[in-house]
Amino acid sequence: QVQLVESGGGLVQPGGSLRLSCAASVFTLDYYAIGWFRQAPGKEREGVSCISSSNGSTYYADSVKGRFTISRDNSKITVYLQMNSLKPEDTAVYYCAAAHPLQAMCVTGMSTKPDYWGQGTRVTVSS
């Protein structure tokens, strides 16, 4: 069974940093695009960032541009989200998700439905 496992969430003060990791269990997912979504209490899920293995394209939501950086290690089928200058507004459960490259998830601004989802990792930004 395909699994995506997130890690790295936790409690951090405003202005701090966290690095989230998303590890995939199947090597064939190496060519899939992997993105990070988040959902805050009472709000809709939103796409945060995405990276494609097919053409290297990336996507960042306007709210995180300049603060978050997405990267991937294809040999480990792992995607990272480096989050700097964290704000209370970043508080949410963060989910990683994988999509077949034909879905063009990164190119479409993460508007397509991913094929696989992780369980999520909670990020709390509070002083």
Salt bridges, closest charged atoms under 4 A:
GLU46 OE2 - ARG38 NE 2.72
ASP62 OD1 - LYS65 NZ 3.06
ASP90 OD1 - ARG38 NH1 2.96
ASP90 OD2 - ARG67 NH1 2.75
